[in-house]
């Protein structure tokens, strides 16, 4: 029809449109193709059901426009003018392809938007849960520290009530010596920072990882506890995970430093690594295979950007260095 010059084109078109064998074959093939497309694109229909009203409105406008314009083009195709018919056919195909591209683009954009939104919600919920857990952990740590302090005073009182050089007095002295050797907890003035570091010290000890920290926070912290948790806990978790992959326990270490400079709060975590974690230049990729992993890096980056900050990751001398900077202002 596009390249033809003969009036036979009209004759062929009339045969296709008239009731009969050719019309039946055409209709069967046409509908079979439509049904096949329906089942092939079945997965996409589930995505369309998840669209919000705005995107559904756009799709409704596209499909309505398709129906109106194709009806007009069909009437032009059935005209007696060969030139008009050919132009109408070309325009019809261009319009159909344009509509398909538009719909596929909308579905793709919406799918990415939904995925990003789900990740954001999951990260937000995770941060809130972590913050609550660390706050509760801090309360428990303070309670235990108070109980240990009271227990020590009771032992001292009991020791004074016992006779010298008796077996009971010697046993109480041993208990007091053990109590005095209890590890010193972090007391930075920020509950969530104290809870995170004290918790990670225990995890590092259990994993045979040398863990050291230095916290200098002379000014009040104006950053949300949830966001502090999102950055610091993920930084340290990544460091502990990297150290756990090192066979030689003597080479495992994590160093945490927190300080303030002008209006910014800095989180610096240095840890030993087995291999260079960077892939394809400056791209840092999580080695975990389970679904949901890799969100820690996204979480850190999104959080620091919320406070006009930056995240800088470096690899040097078998050490991974992560420095997060966040603006600490009201």
C-alpha positions as CSV (number, residue, x, y, z in Angstrom):
1,X,0.0,0.0,0.0
2,X,2.9,2.4,0.8
3,X,4.9,1.9,-2.5
4,X,2.1,0.7,-4.8
5,X,1.0,2.7,-7.8
6,X,-1.9,0.6,-9.2
7,X,-5.5,0.8,-8.4
8,X,-5.2,-2.9,-7.6
9,X,-4.3,-1.7,-4.1
10,X,-7.9,-0.5,-3.6
11,X,-9.1,-3.8,-4.9
12,X,-7.0,-5.7,-2.4
13,X,-8.1,-3.4,0.4
14,X,-11.7,-4.0,-0.6
15,X,-11.2,-7.8,-0.5
16,X,-9.7,-7.5,3.0
17,X,-12.6,-5.4,4.3
18,X,-15.5,-7.4,2.7
19,X,-17.1,-10.3,4.4
20,X,-15.7,-13.5,3.1
21,X,-12.7,-16.0,3.3
22,X,-10.0,-13.3,3.0
23,X,-11.7,-11.1,5.6
24,X,-12.0,-14.1,8.0
25,X,-8.4,-15.1,7.6
26,X,-7.3,-11.4,8.2
27,X,-9.5,-11.2,11.3
28,X,-8.3,-14.5,12.8
29,X,-4.6,-13.5,12.2
30,X,-5.2,-10.0,13.6
31,X,-7.0,-11.1,16.7
32,X,-4.5,-14.0,17.3
33,X,-1.7,-11.4,17.3
34,X,-3.6,-9.2,19.7
35,X,-4.3,-12.1,22.1
36,X,-0.6,-13.2,21.9
37,X,0.5,-9.6,22.8
38,X,-1.9,-9.6,25.7
39,X,-0.4,-12.7,27.3
40,X,3.2,-11.7,26.4
41,X,2.7,-8.3,28.1
42,X,0.7,-9.7,31.0
43,X,3.5,-8.9,33.5
44,X,3.3,-5.2,32.5
45,X,-0.4,-5.0,33.4
46,X,0.4,-5.8,37.0
47,X,2.7,-2.7,37.0
48,X,0.0,-0.6,35.5
49,X,-2.3,-1.5,38.4
50,X,0.3,0.0,40.8
51,X,0.2,3.4,39.0
52,X,-1.0,6.4,40.9
53,X,-3.9,8.5,39.5
54,X,-1.5,10.9,37.8
55,X,0.1,8.2,35.6
56,X,-3.2,6.5,35.0
57,X,-4.6,9.8,33.8
58,X,-1.7,10.1,31.3
59,X,-2.2,6.6,30.1
60,X,-6.0,7.2,29.7
61,X,-5.2,10.3,27.7
62,X,-2.8,8.4,25.4
63,X,-5.2,5.6,24.8
64,X,-8.1,7.9,24.1
65,X,-6.0,9.9,21.7
66,X,-5.0,6.7,20.0
67,X,-8.6,5.7,19.5
68,X,-9.6,9.1,18.1
69,X,-6.6,9.6,15.8
70,X,-6.6,6.0,14.5
71,X,-10.3,6.4,13.7
72,X,-9.5,9.5,11.6
73,X,-6.6,7.8,9.9
74,X,-8.7,4.7,9.2
75,X,-11.3,6.9,7.4
76,X,-8.4,8.5,5.4
77,X,-7.1,5.0,4.5
78,X,-10.5,4.1,3.0
79,X,-10.5,7.2,0.8
80,X,-10.3,6.9,-3.0
81,X,-7.1,8.9,-3.2
82,X,-4.0,6.6,-3.3
83,X,-1.7,9.4,-2.1
84,X,-3.9,10.2,0.9
85,X,-4.1,6.5,1.7
86,X,-0.3,6.1,1.7
87,X,0.2,9.1,3.9
88,X,-2.4,7.9,6.3
89,X,-0.7,4.5,6.6
90,X,2.7,6.0,7.2
91,X,1.3,8.4,9.8
92,X,-0.6,5.6,11.5
93,X,2.6,3.5,12.0
94,X,4.5,6.5,13.2
95,X,1.8,7.3,15.6
96,X,1.4,3.7,16.9
97,X,5.2,3.5,17.5
98,X,5.3,6.8,19.2
99,X,2.5,5.7,21.6
100,X,4.2,2.5,22.3
101,X,7.5,4.3,23.1
102,X,5.6,6.8,25.3
103,X,3.8,4.0,27.3
104,X,7.0,1.9,27.7
105,X,8.8,5.1,28.9
106,X,6.1,5.9,31.4
107,X,6.1,2.3,32.8
108,X,9.9,2.3,33.0
109,X,10.0,5.6,34.8
110,X,7.2,4.7,37.2
111,X,8.9,1.3,38.0
112,X,12.1,3.0,38.9
113,X,10.2,5.6,40.9
114,X,8.4,2.9,42.9
115,X,11.6,1.0,43.5
116,X,13.4,4.1,44.7
117,X,10.4,5.0,46.9
118,X,10.4,1.5,48.4
119,X,14.1,1.6,49.1
120,X,13.7,5.0,50.8
121,X,10.8,3.7,53.0
122,X,12.8,0.6,53.9
123,X,15.9,2.6,54.7
124,X,13.9,5.1,56.8
125,X,12.2,2.3,58.8
126,X,15.5,0.5,59.3
127,X,17.1,3.7,60.6
128,X,14.3,4.3,63.0
129,X,14.5,0.8,64.3
130,X,18.2,0.9,64.7
131,X,18.0,4.3,66.5
132,X,15.4,2.9,68.9
133,X,17.5,-0.2,69.5
134,X,20.6,1.8,70.2
135,X,18.7,4.2,72.5
136,X,17.4,1.2,74.5
137,X,20.8,-0.3,74.5
138,X,22.2,2.9,75.9
139,X,19.7,2.8,78.7
140,X,20.6,-0.8,79.4
141,X,24.3,0.0,79.4
142,X,23.7,2.9,81.9
143,X,21.6,0.6,84.1
144,X,24.2,-2.1,84.1
145,X,27.0,0.5,84.8
146,X,25.0,1.7,87.8
147,X,24.3,-1.8,89.0
148,X,28.1,-2.6,88.7
149,X,28.9,0.6,90.6
150,X,26.4,-0.3,93.4
151,X,27.7,-3.9,93.4
152,X,31.2,-2.6,93.9
153,X,30.2,-0.4,96.8
154,X,28.4,-3.4,98.4
155,X,31.5,-5.5,98.0
156,X,33.6,-2.8,99.6
157,X,31.2,-2.6,102.5
158,X,31.2,-6.3,102.9
159,X,35.0,-6.5,102.7
160,X,35.1,-4.0,105.6
161,X,32.8,-6.2,107.7
162,X,34.9,-9.3,107.2
163,X,37.9,-10.4,109.3
164,X,41.3,-9.8,107.7
165,X,43.1,-12.7,105.8
166,X,40.0,-14.9,105.9
167,X,38.9,-17.0,102.9
168,X,35.8,-14.9,102.6
169,X,37.8,-11.6,102.7
170,X,40.1,-12.9,100.0
171,X,37.2,-14.0,97.8
172,X,35.6,-10.5,98.0
173,X,39.0,-8.9,97.1
174,X,39.1,-11.1,93.9
175,X,35.5,-10.0,93.0
176,X,36.5,-6.3,93.5
177,X,39.6,-6.8,91.2
178,X,37.4,-8.2,88.5
179,X,34.9,-5.4,88.8
180,X,37.7,-2.8,88.5
181,X,38.9,-4.4,85.2
182,X,35.5,-3.8,83.5
183,X,36.0,-2.2,80.1
184,X,35.6,1.6,80.0
185,X,32.5,2.7,78.1
186,X,32.3,5.6,75.7
187,X,30.9,8.8,77.2
188,X,30.7,11.3,74.4
189,X,27.6,13.2,75.6
190,X,25.5,11.8,72.7
191,X,23.5,8.8,73.8
192,X,23.2,7.2,70.4
193,X,26.9,7.6,69.6
194,X,27.8,6.0,72.9
195,X,25.5,3.1,72.4
196,X,26.7,2.5,68.8
197,X,30.4,2.5,69.8
198,X,29.9,0.5,72.9
199,X,27.9,-2.1,71.0
200,X,30.4,-2.3,68.2
201,X,33.3,-2.7,70.6
202,X,31.6,-5.9,71.9
203,X,31.0,-7.1,68.3
204,X,34.6,-6.4,67.4
205,X,35.9,-8.3,70.4
206,X,33.8,-11.3,69.6
207,X,35.2,-11.2,66.0
208,X,38.8,-10.9,67.2
209,X,39.1,-7.4,65.7
210,X,41.2,-4.7,67.3
211,X,38.7,-1.8,67.8
212,X,39.8,1.7,68.9
213,X,37.9,5.0,69.0
214,X,38.4,8.6,69.7
215,X,35.4,11.0,70.2
216,X,35.8,14.7,70.6
217,X,32.5,16.5,70.7
218,X,32.8,19.9,72.5
219,X,29.7,21.4,70.9
220,X,26.1,20.2,71.1
221,X,24.9,17.8,68.4
222,X,22.0,19.1,66.3
223,X,21.8,16.2,63.9
224,X,18.9,13.8,64.4
225,X,19.8,10.6,66.3
226,X,18.2,8.5,63.5
227,X,20.6,10.1,61.0
228,X,23.6,9.7,63.2
229,X,22.7,6.1,63.5
230,X,22.3,5.7,59.8
231,X,25.8,7.0,59.1
232,X,27.9,5.8,62.0
233,X,26.4,2.3,62.4
234,X,26.6,1.6,58.7
235,X,30.2,2.8,58.5
236,X,31.3,0.6,61.3
237,X,29.2,-2.4,60.1
238,X,30.9,-2.2,56.7
239,X,34.3,-2.0,58.5
240,X,33.6,-5.0,60.7
241,X,32.3,-7.0,57.7
242,X,35.5,-6.3,55.8
243,X,37.7,-7.3,58.7
244,X,35.8,-10.5,59.2
245,X,37.0,-11.6,55.7
246,X,40.7,-11.3,56.7
247,X,42.0,-14.8,57.7
248,X,44.8,-13.5,59.8
249,X,43.3,-12.1,63.0
250,X,46.4,-10.0,63.7
251,X,45.7,-7.9,60.7
252,X,42.1,-7.0,61.6
253,X,41.5,-3.5,63.0
254,X,38.9,-0.8,63.0
255,X,39.7,2.8,64.0
256,X,36.8,5.2,64.6
257,X,37.3,9.0,65.0
258,X,34.6,11.6,65.5
259,X,35.3,15.3,65.7
260,X,33.8,18.7,65.1
261,X,35.3,21.5,63.0
262,X,33.5,24.8,62.6
263,X,29.8,23.9,61.8
264,X,30.5,20.3,60.6
265,X,30.6,16.9,62.3
266,X,33.0,14.4,60.9
267,X,32.8,10.6,61.1
268,X,36.0,8.8,60.1
269,X,36.3,5.0,60.0
270,X,39.5,3.2,59.0
271,X,39.7,-0.5,58.7
272,X,41.9,-3.2,57.2
273,X,40.7,-5.0,54.1
274,X,41.7,-8.1,52.2
275,X,41.3,-6.7,48.7
276,X,40.6,-3.4,47.1
277,X,36.8,-2.9,47.4
278,X,36.7,-0.5,44.5
279,X,35.5,-1.9,41.1
280,X,35.8,-0.2,37.8
281,X,37.6,2.8,38.9
282,X,35.9,4.7,41.7
283,X,32.8,2.6,41.9
284,X,32.3,0.9,45.3
285,X,30.2,-2.2,45.1
286,X,28.9,-4.4,48.0
287,X,30.2,-7.9,47.9
288,X,27.0,-9.3,49.5
289,X,24.8,-11.4,47.3
290,X,21.6,-11.3,49.4
291,X,18.8,-9.1,48.4
292,X,18.8,-5.7,50.0
293,X,22.5,-5.4,50.6
294,X,24.3,-2.4,49.2
295,X,21.6,-0.1,50.8
296,X,24.1,0.8,53.5
297,X,26.2,2.9,51.2
298,X,23.1,4.5,49.7
299,X,21.8,5.2,53.2
300,X,25.0,6.9,54.3
301,X,25.3,9.0,51.1
302,X,21.6,10.1,51.2
303,X,21.8,11.0,54.8
304,X,25.0,13.1,54.6
305,X,23.6,14.9,51.5
306,X,20.5,15.8,53.6
307,X,22.8,17.8,55.9
308,X,24.8,19.4,53.0
309,X,27.6,17.0,53.6
310,X,29.8,14.6,51.7
311,X,30.9,11.0,51.8
312,X,34.5,10.2,50.8
313,X,35.7,6.6,50.4
314,X,39.3,5.8,49.8
315,X,41.6,2.8,49.5
316,X,45.3,3.1,50.5
317,X,47.8,0.5,51.7
318,X,45.3,-2.3,52.4
319,X,43.2,0.1,54.4
320,X,39.7,1.4,53.6
321,X,39.0,4.9,54.8
322,X,35.5,6.3,55.0
323,X,34.9,9.9,55.9
324,X,31.4,11.3,56.3
325,X,30.9,15.0,56.9
326,X,27.6,16.5,58.0
327,X,26.6,20.1,58.8
328,X,25.8,20.4,62.5
329,X,23.6,23.5,62.7
330,X,20.1,24.2,63.9
